[in-house]
Structure formats: C-alpha cells, structure tokens
C-alpha cells in the first residue's frame, strides 16, 4: 500500500515583513525547519512519495543556504520519491532553481505547462501534473481527459484554483471527477481543508504547513495518505499531521467595565488560556466593549511575555462609556472637547471612530489631571 505525504505552499525564503530584521530571520529559519520536519515525517512514516503541489519557494530568488538544505534533505531519503509541480510563485524558468540546481535522482519535477505523466511501476502508481512557466497559468490542463490505467493508483498534482474563474490554473470539481483520478493533491489555497470526494476522486488542498501572517491563522500541517487498489477498487485513508513551528491566531476579548491594568491583564490572559494559545502563538487581540473615559489602564502595556505568547498585536476598539447628555450640555472645556469629537464618534468610518474614542479617553483623563503617560 503506497504511502504519500501531500504538502504545498511552503514559500521558503519568504520575507516575513511583519517583523524586524532579527525576528524575520528567526522565522525564515523556522520555515526551513518546518521543511526539514516534513522530510523527517516522511522518514518515520516510511513514505513512498512526498507530493509538493507548488510554491515550494516564495519567489524565483532563493538563497544558496535554502537550496543546499533542500537538496541535502531530498538526498537523505533516497528510497522516497519527491514530486514537485511548480506554482505561480516558484514557476519554471531558465533562472529557476529547478533548472539551475542539480537534484538527486529521487526528485521529479514537472516542467511543462501541459499535463504529463510520471510512472512508478514498482509501486503501481501513475502521477499526472504540470508546471507554471510564468506567474499566471490561465489554461486548464484537464480540458482533455487523460487515459488512465485503472489497474494503477492515479494521482493528479497541481497548483490550481477550483473556483473555475482564475488566471492561476482554473479548474473545477467537475474536471477532477470527469478525469477520474484516485486522488488530486492540490496546492494554492493556504487554508487547506478536509479531504473531499467528487465521483470516484478524492481531492484536497493540503494548505500551507507553516503560517506566515494573520491571513493564515490556525494550526498548519500536511496530509498523510495511504492508497491501495485491488481489482480496480480503491481503498484510502487520510490523516492530518501538524507541522507548524508557530501558529497565527486572532482573538476578540470583551473588556467592558475594566478599570485597571491588572484587571485588563486578568481578562485577556484568561481568554488566551481558554483558547489554548501559548509560546508557539502569534496573536492579534481585538479589545472591544464600553469602558469609562476615566479608566486607568493602557492596552499598549499588554505584552507577549505577560500573556505567554511568542508575539502580540493589540487592536483597541473599545468605546467610551459616557453620559453623553451631560457632556453635550457641559459648558466647561470638557464639554467643548466632547462636542468637537462627537461627529467622529458617531461617524461611519470605523478607524476614525476608534481614534476619536481613544482621543476622548486620553483627553478627559488629562483634563482631570491624570498622567496620560501612564495610559
């Protein structure tokens, strides 16, 4: 029973522009570590194939350190076949690492924009795939139905978009079903998802094995597939395995009535613990609710260390809890200040409302003689 590890969208040498130079380099190294962990998983699982469905690299420029690591990792497992179908970020070109580097014989790279086949008779497996040869691929490689040997396990490997309307290899679920592959190992959608079925074809996006921004939240990994065929009948099993070093997560915490830094920390930390976030987590936390303008706390004093996180971003979207009628009629500078901000507080622009609420809170505190530097 052949065993496959399906992954995609690793994006080696991605810039990690969210961070400063030092932390960005740490994340680049961790991404290389995730790639190495996939190879280690292939060893421990005794996988026959590792399927890389596009965007192994983030761009055509790849550091020597990365290519050396990649080739040495491939060579460390000579009994496993590595199947690469280049995508829109790592498309095949004369300057591509796929053309410039010398790969070990167990690495097989699709290099044409049309569908082609790799046969592994010792495993009873045929693998069909294609390559991006530019940053776009508006053609559907499955327009013509391939002739499949039904006695074998037939895989399709591709970096594609199943919406059907895309410049990045538009396919449809109906295309996969019509062609009759046993499993379609897809790349391009970083979120990933469960293995689905269309007709007799199983298909899935593996998702990226390591998130790189808050657009890629959650625990990331690979799909381990075991496929067997007897008398033309397929049996299949699929399992997801975590690979990510870090996880990006978003969390909203309601802090109405909070009046001190200690109370704020307690509420936010409780929410973080409840979600199971920890030292592996990069969190973007949104604070919301109604708080008194006189509340003596600062959301910006929250730190990743205090919350047990790797990285923290705070979005303060609280609104002031106000006696608006009193302030509207207040003839002092407090009332004048409130009336000046009122159009922004009641406006439709969310960012302007947020800034006006913060300005009101700081301003009223300053007028009351509080040290705004403590906020």
Secondary structure, DSSP 8 states (H G I E B T S, - for coil): -EEEEEEB---BT---TTS-HHHHHHHHHHHHHHHHHHHHHHHHHT-SEEEE-S-SBSSS---HHHHHHHHHHHHTTTTSEEEEE--SSS---TTSHHHHS---TTEEEE-SSS-EEEEETTTTEEEEE---SSS-B-S-TTSS-----TTSEEEEEEE-BTTS--TBTB--HHHHHHHT-SEEEEES-TT----EEETTEEEEE--BSS--STTSBB--EEEEEEEEEETTEEEEEEEEEE--S-EEEEEEEE-TT--BHHHHHHHHHHHHHHHT--TTEEEEEEEESEEETT-B--GGG--HHHHT-SEEEEEE--EEE--HHHHHH--SHHHHHHHHHHHHHTSS-HHHHHHHHHHHHHHHHHHTT--GGG-
